[in-house]
Amino acid sequence: MPLTVDSLPVPHGFFTRQGGVSDGPYASLNCSLSGGDSREAVLENRARAARAVGAKPEHLVGLMQVHSADVVEVTGTWSPGKGPRADAMVTASPDIALGVITADCAPVLLADAKAGVIGAAHAGWRGAVAGVIEATVRAMMRLGATPDSMAAVIGPCIGQASYEVSADLRNAVLAHDQAHDRFFTPGRRELRWQFDLAGYCADRLAAAGVHTVSLLGIDTAADEQRFFSYRRETLAGGGPIGHQISIIALDRC
């Protein structure tokens, strides 16, 4: 079963790596079509995830994620793996489910249930610094949503204790706003810091005017049983890796 949050009043789910048909390093609910997993297995996994939130598999859309601040307004579906190059989607269509793929980056799901508008963003540090969160909020506003009526949830992502970063990342964050130094604590090694990605994303949401922001507070890198993690796999020497999916829809579709 996916993880859900009561403050998000529309069908949604943050999925773990459990409950699918993939095997080996992709075991078992790998939902990424860009890795080396069987396409048939991934499509079945995505279908299972879609049905778990009440959506038809053919109504689930995803993107070719590129760590950008680009947002797509979705008015119709496309074939799996054929989505635009972007990192967030918004829609006011009740028969579309939005899905983002992550393996340490932050999945951000948003809804203005009153206006009938939803959004989903893939927020790695590059996209978050570039403004993907604010761009998603603005795109929802163009469809009639208002920030003070939105609810947003930041799903499982790499936690601060697991996210050691170097000066280039810290400098990029501080170049946007020096006050964001509060999202860094001293690292275990010299000239390294621990970065609070989820807290940073929450702050960007609040700055964009979103009043209701929730964080699941789950560290993907530290929970190997439930989550895929790019950082964990890299520290172990690399190799194939799966990705989890997070889905939001306006209605059972």
VEXZANU-560679 format. One record per residue (C-alpha): x, y, z; residue in one letter; chain; residue number from 0. Coordinates in pm, whole numbers, padded with zeros to 5 digits, always signed. Example, Ala and Ser with C-alpha at 12.3 -4.5 7.8 and 13.67 -1.06 7.14 Angstrom:
+--------+--------+--------+------+-----+-----+
:     c1 :     c2 :     c3 : type : mol : seq :
+--------+--------+--------+------+-----+-----+
: +01230 : -00450 : +00780 :    a :   A :   0 :
: +01367 : -00106 : +00714 :    s :   A :   1 :
+--------+--------+--------+------+-----+-----+
//
This chain:
+--------+--------+--------+------+-----+-----+
:     c1 :     c2 :     c3 : type : mol : seq :
+--------+--------+--------+------+-----+-----+
: +00000 : +00000 : +00000 :    m :   A :   0 :
: +00127 : +00352 : -00073 :    p :   A :   1 :
: +00197 : +00613 : +00190 :    l :   A :   2 :
: -00069 : +00885 : +00209 :    t :   A :   3 :
: -00123 : +01207 : +00405 :    v :   A :   4 :
: -00458 : +01327 : +00535 :    d :   A :   5 :
: -00382 : +01690 : +00449 :    s :   A :   6 :
: -00382 : +01608 : +00077 :    l :   A :   7 :
: -00756 : +01574 : +00000 :    p :   A :   8 :
: -00732 : +01399 : -00337 :    v :   A :   9 :
: -00630 : +01045 : -00442 :    p :   A :  10 :
: -00253 : +01011 : -00408 :    h :   A :  11 :
: +00022 : +00780 : -00297 :    g :   A :  12 :
: +00395 : +00777 : -00227 :    f :   A :  13 :
: +00502 : +00426 : -00320 :    f :   A :  14 :
: +00783 : +00218 : -00178 :    t :   A :  15 :
: +00992 : -00039 : -00365 :    r :   A :  16 :
: +00764 : -00319 : -00244 :    q :   A :  17 :
: +00474 : -00489 : -00418 :    g :   A :  18 :
: +00591 : -00526 : -00778 :    g :   A :  19 :
: +00708 : -00793 : -01021 :    v :   A :  20 :
: +01067 : -00684 : -01094 :    s :   A :  21 :
: +01359 : -00886 : -00961 :    d :   A :  22 :
: +01731 : -00855 : -00897 :    g :   A :  23 :
: +01846 : -00498 : -00820 :    p :   A :  24 :
: +01505 : -00371 : -00935 :    y :   A :  25 :
: +01306 : -00574 : -00686 :    a :   A :  26 :
: +01028 : -00523 : -00684 :    s :   A :  27 :
: +00812 : -00215 : -00762 :    l :   A :  28 :
: +01059 : -00041 : -00993 :    n :   A :  29 :
: +00867 : +00220 : -01192 :    c :   A :  30 :
: +01144 : +00374 : -01405 :    s :   A :  31 :
: +01146 : +00303 : -01778 :    l :   A :  32 :
: +01491 : +00458 : -01824 :    s :   A :  33 :
: +01694 : +00186 : -01652 :    g :   A :  34 :
: +01780 : -00167 : -01754 :    g :   A :  35 :
: +01473 : -00335 : -01610 :    d :   A :  36 :
: +01227 : -00525 : -01826 :    s :   A :  37 :
: +00981 : -00284 : -01989 :    r :   A :  38 :
: +00701 : -00534 : -01936 :    e :   A :  39 :
: +00780 : -00555 : -01564 :    a :   A :  40 :
: +00794 : -00176 : -01526 :    v :   A :  41 :
: +00462 : -00128 : -01705 :    l :   A :  42 :
: +00302 : -00385 : -01476 :    e :   A :  43 :
: +00450 : -00211 : -01172 :    n :   A :  44 :
: +00320 : +00125 : -01289 :    r :   A :  45 :
: -00021 : -00026 : -01356 :    a :   A :  46 :
: -00033 : -00164 : -01004 :    r :   A :  47 :
: +00059 : +00174 : -00859 :    a :   A :  48 :
: -00203 : +00354 : -01070 :    a :   A :  49 :
: -00477 : +00114 : -00965 :    r :   A :  50 :
: -00376 : +00153 : -00599 :    a :   A :  51 :
: -00481 : +00521 : -00611 :    v :   A :  52 :
: -00794 : +00445 : -00812 :    g :   A :  53 :
: -00657 : +00542 : -01154 :    a :   A :  54 :
: -00660 : +00344 : -01475 :    k :   A :  55 :
: -00306 : +00259 : -01589 :    p :   A :  56 :
: -00363 : +00426 : -01925 :    e :   A :  57 :
: -00446 : +00753 : -01745 :    h :   A :  58 :
: -00108 : +00771 : -01568 :    l :   A :  59 :
: +00147 : +01007 : -01726 :    v :   A :  60 :
: +00511 : +01071 : -01647 :    g :   A :  61 :
: +00798 : +01284 : -01774 :    l :   A :  62 :
: +01152 : +01249 : -01899 :    m :   A :  63 :
: +01298 : +01410 : -01588 :    q :   A :  64 :
: +01610 : +01623 : -01642 :    v :   A :  65 :
: +01660 : +01818 : -01312 :    h :   A :  66 :
: +01509 : +02134 : -01460 :    s :   A :  67 :
: +01255 : +02394 : -01348 :    a :   A :  68 :
: +01029 : +02321 : -01646 :    d :   A :  69 :
: +00660 : +02248 : -01589 :    v :   A :  70 :
: +00411 : +02088 : -01829 :    v :   A :  71 :
: +00036 : +02153 : -01828 :    e :   A :  72 :
: -00121 : +01814 : -01897 :    v :   A :  73 :
: -00445 : +01803 : -02096 :    t :   A :  74 :
: -00417 : +01452 : -02235 :    g :   A :  75 :
: -00219 : +01132 : -02198 :    t :   A :  76 :
: +00083 : +01000 : -02389 :    w :   A :  77 :
: +00253 : +00663 : -02424 :    s :   A :  78 :
: +00469 : +00544 : -02133 :    p :   A :  79 :
: +00824 : +00672 : -02172 :    g :   A :  80 :
: +00722 : +00936 : -02428 :    k :   A :  81 :
: +00666 : +01227 : -02191 :    g :   A :  82 :
: +00814 : +01574 : -02239 :    p :   A :  83 :
: +01153 : +01671 : -02095 :    r :   A :  84 :
: +01051 : +01849 : -01775 :    a :   A :  85 :
: +01037 : +01796 : -01399 :    d :   A :  86 :
: +00684 : +01894 : -01300 :    a :   A :  87 :
: +00329 : +01864 : -01425 :    m :   A :  88 :
: -00002 : +02031 : -01345 :    v :   A :  89 :
: -00353 : +01952 : -01460 :    t :   A :  90 :
: -00717 : +02043 : -01411 :    a :   A :  91 :
: -00835 : +01731 : -01594 :    s :   A :  92 :
: -01014 : +01481 : -01368 :    p :   A :  93 :
: -00920 : +01180 : -01581 :    d :   A :  94 :
: -00540 : +01216 : -01556 :    i :   A :  95 :
: -00301 : +01086 : -01290 :    a :   A :  96 :
: +00040 : +01253 : -01256 :    l :   A :  97 :
: +00342 : +01043 : -01161 :    g :   A :  98 :
: +00699 : +01142 : -01070 :    v :   A :  99 :
: +00993 : +00903 : -01034 :    i :   A : 100 :
: +01253 : +00936 : -00759 :    t :   A : 101 :
: +01540 : +00753 : -00592 :    a :   A : 102 :
: +01654 : +01015 : -00334 :    d :   A : 103 :
: +01520 : +01335 : -00495 :    c :   A : 104 :
: +01208 : +01479 : -00335 :    a :   A : 105 :
: +00866 : +01398 : -00482 :    p :   A : 106 :
: +00633 : +01693 : -00419 :    v :   A : 107 :
: +00258 : +01648 : -00465 :    l :   A : 108 :
: +00024 : +01949 : -00455 :    l :   A : 109 :
: -00351 : +02001 : -00475 :    a :   A : 110 :
: -00607 : +02280 : -00462 :    d :   A : 111 :
: -00914 : +02063 : -00426 :    a :   A : 112 :
: -01149 : +02363 : -00429 :    k :   A : 113 :
: -01017 : +02484 : -00764 :    a :   A : 114 :
: -00979 : +02132 : -00902 :    g :   A : 115 :
: -00608 : +02162 : -00980 :    v :   A : 116 :
: -00319 : +01929 : -00894 :    i :   A : 117 :
: +00056 : +01926 : -00946 :    g :   A : 118 :
: +00350 : +01690 : -00910 :    a :   A : 119 :
: +00717 : +01786 : -00904 :    a :   A : 120 :
: +01048 : +01601 : -00906 :    h :   A : 121 :
: +01273 : +01817 : -00688 :    a :   A : 122 :
: +01637 : +01723 : -00679 :    g :   A : 123 :
: +01867 : +01992 : -00546 :    w :   A : 124 :
: +01933 : +02134 : -00893 :    r :   A : 125 :
: +01566 : +02162 : -00978 :    g :   A : 126 :
: +01478 : +02301 : -00637 :    a :   A : 127 :
: +01748 : +02569 : -00660 :    v :   A : 128 :
: +01639 : +02652 : -01016 :    a :   A : 129 :
: +01281 : +02706 : -00896 :    g :   A : 130 :
: +01084 : +02398 : -00999 :    v :   A : 131 :
: +00865 : +02424 : -00689 :    i :   A : 132 :
: +00770 : +02788 : -00745 :    e :   A : 133 :
: +00719 : +02720 : -01116 :    a :   A : 134 :
: +00475 : +02442 : -01028 :    t :   A : 135 :
: +00280 : +02671 : -00796 :    v :   A : 136 :
: +00262 : +02941 : -01066 :    r :   A : 137 :
: +00146 : +02687 : -01325 :    a :   A : 138 :
: -00131 : +02574 : -01090 :    m :   A : 139 :
: -00232 : +02936 : -01038 :    m :   A : 140 :
: -00271 : +02981 : -01413 :    r :   A : 141 :
: -00532 : +02704 : -01395 :    l :   A : 142 :
: -00722 : +02882 : -01120 :    g :   A : 143 :
: -00557 : +02755 : -00802 :    a :   A : 144 :
: -00449 : +02984 : -00520 :    t :   A : 145 :
: -00146 : +02918 : -00297 :    p :   A : 146 :
: -00337 : +02968 : +00027 :    d :   A : 147 :
: -00582 : +02698 : -00081 :    s :   A : 148 :
: -00311 : +02452 : -00182 :    m :   A : 149 :
: -00189 : +02158 : +00021 :    a :   A : 150 :
: +00156 : +02017 : -00054 :    a :   A : 151 :
: +00335 : +01707 : +00067 :    v :   A : 152 :
: +00706 : +01631 : +00036 :    i :   A : 153 :
: +00746 : +01256 : +00014 :    g :   A : 154 :
: +01031 : +01019 : +00096 :    p :   A : 155 :
: +01369 : +01154 : -00010 :    c :   A : 156 :
: +01728 : +01147 : +00108 :    i :   A : 157 :
: +01751 : +01270 : +00467 :    g :   A : 158 :
: +01995 : +01523 : +00602 :    q :   A : 159 :
: +02188 : +01261 : +00799 :    a :   A : 160 :
: +02254 : +01070 : +00474 :    s :   A : 161 :
: +02313 : +01364 : +00241 :    y :   A : 162 :
: +02674 : +01472 : +00264 :    e :   A : 163 :
: +02749 : +01740 : +00004 :    v :   A : 164 :
: +03048 : +01940 : -00112 :    s :   A : 165 :
: +03103 : +02312 : -00157 :    a :   A : 166 :
: +02964 : +02331 : -00511 :    d :   A : 167 :
: +02615 : +02228 : -00401 :    l :   A : 168 :
: +02621 : +02449 : -00093 :    r :   A : 169 :
: +02745 : +02746 : -00294 :    n :   A : 170 :
: +02468 : +02701 : -00550 :    a :   A : 171 :
: +02204 : +02700 : -00277 :    v :   A : 172 :
: +02351 : +03003 : -00099 :    l :   A : 173 :
: +02386 : +03196 : -00425 :    a :   A : 174 :
: +02007 : +03195 : -00439 :    h :   A : 175 :
: +01963 : +03301 : -00076 :    d :   A : 176 :
: +02232 : +03327 : +00193 :    q :   A : 177 :
: +01967 : +03262 : +00457 :    a :   A : 178 :
: +01941 : +02905 : +00331 :    h :   A : 179 :
: +02263 : +02828 : +00513 :    d :   A : 180 :
: +02031 : +02702 : +00789 :    r :   A : 181 :
: +01965 : +02390 : +00581 :    f :   A : 182 :
: +02328 : +02281 : +00619 :    f :   A : 183 :
: +02505 : +02132 : +00917 :    t :   A : 184 :
: +02876 : +02043 : +00940 :    p :   A : 185 :
: +02965 : +01721 : +00764 :    g :   A : 186 :
: +03170 : +01433 : +00897 :    r :   A : 187 :
: +03464 : +01534 : +00678 :    r :   A : 188 :
: +03639 : +01863 : +00621 :    e :   A : 189 :
: +03468 : +02091 : +00367 :    l :   A : 190 :
: +03158 : +01873 : +00365 :    r :   A : 191 :
: +02807 : +01955 : +00485 :    w :   A : 192 :
: +02484 : +01766 : +00551 :    q :   A : 193 :
: +02200 : +01911 : +00343 :    f :   A : 194 :
: +01833 : +01908 : +00445 :    d :   A : 195 :
: +01667 : +01868 : +00104 :    l :   A : 196 :
: +01315 : +01816 : +00238 :    a :   A : 197 :
: +01337 : +02117 : +00468 :    g :   A : 198 :
: +01472 : +02328 : +00182 :    y :   A : 199 :
: +01181 : +02225 : -00042 :    c :   A : 200 :
: +00933 : +02302 : +00237 :    a :   A : 201 :
: +01082 : +02648 : +00275 :    d :   A : 202 :
: +01053 : +02715 : -00099 :    r :   A : 203 :
: +00687 : +02607 : -00087 :    l :   A : 204 :
: +00617 : +02839 : +00205 :    a :   A : 205 :
: +00792 : +03126 : +00027 :    a :   A : 206 :
: +00566 : +03063 : -00272 :    a :   A : 207 :
: +00264 : +03116 : -00047 :    g :   A : 208 :
: +00159 : +02756 : +00016 :    v :   A : 209 :
: +00020 : +02748 : +00370 :    h :   A : 210 :
: -00031 : +02375 : +00419 :    t :   A : 211 :
: +00296 : +02188 : +00378 :    v :   A : 212 :
: +00360 : +01839 : +00515 :    s :   A : 213 :
: +00678 : +01631 : +00516 :    l :   A : 214 :
: +00679 : +01255 : +00546 :    l :   A : 215 :
: +01028 : +01272 : +00694 :    g :   A : 216 :
: +01143 : +00937 : +00557 :    i :   A : 217 :
: +01507 : +00894 : +00452 :    d :   A : 218 :
: +01527 : +00685 : +00134 :    t :   A : 219 :
: +01903 : +00631 : +00167 :    a :   A : 220 :
: +01869 : +00488 : +00518 :    a :   A : 221 :
: +01576 : +00253 : +00449 :    d :   A : 222 :
: +01698 : -00015 : +00210 :    e :   A : 223 :
: +01404 : -00246 : +00276 :    q :   A : 224 :
: +01145 : +00005 : +00155 :    r :   A : 225 :
: +01319 : +00241 : -00086 :    f :   A : 226 :
: +01556 : +00257 : -00379 :    f :   A : 227 :
: +01838 : +00507 : -00328 :    s :   A : 228 :
: +02086 : +00645 : -00578 :    y :   A : 229 :
: +02319 : +00765 : -00302 :    r :   A : 230 :
: +02319 : +00429 : -00125 :    r :   A : 231 :
: +02390 : +00244 : -00448 :    e :   A : 232 :
: +02669 : +00486 : -00540 :    t :   A : 233 :
: +02838 : +00445 : -00202 :    l :   A : 234 :
: +02817 : +00068 : -00247 :    a :   A : 235 :
: +03006 : +00085 : -00576 :    g :   A : 236 :
: +02732 : +00159 : -00827 :    g :   A : 237 :
: +02529 : -00065 : -01051 :    g :   A : 238 :
: +02168 : -00094 : -01166 :    p :   A : 239 :
: +01908 : +00083 : -00955 :    i :   A : 240 :
: +01533 : +00102 : -00943 :    g :   A : 241 :
: +01312 : +00404 : -00873 :    h :   A : 242 :
: +00988 : +00451 : -00681 :    q :   A : 243 :
: +00687 : +00645 : -00802 :    i :   A : 244 :
: +00458 : +00904 : -00643 :    s :   A : 245 :
: +00115 : +00964 : -00795 :    i :   A : 246 :
: -00163 : +01221 : -00758 :    i :   A : 247 :
: -00503 : +01248 : -00928 :    a :   A : 248 :
: -00805 : +01474 : -00894 :    l :   A : 249 :
: -01048 : +01187 : -00871 :    d :   A : 250 :
: -01072 : +00815 : -00908 :    r :   A : 251 :
: -00998 : +00797 : -01279 :    c :   A : 252 :
+--------+--------+--------+------+-----+-----+
//
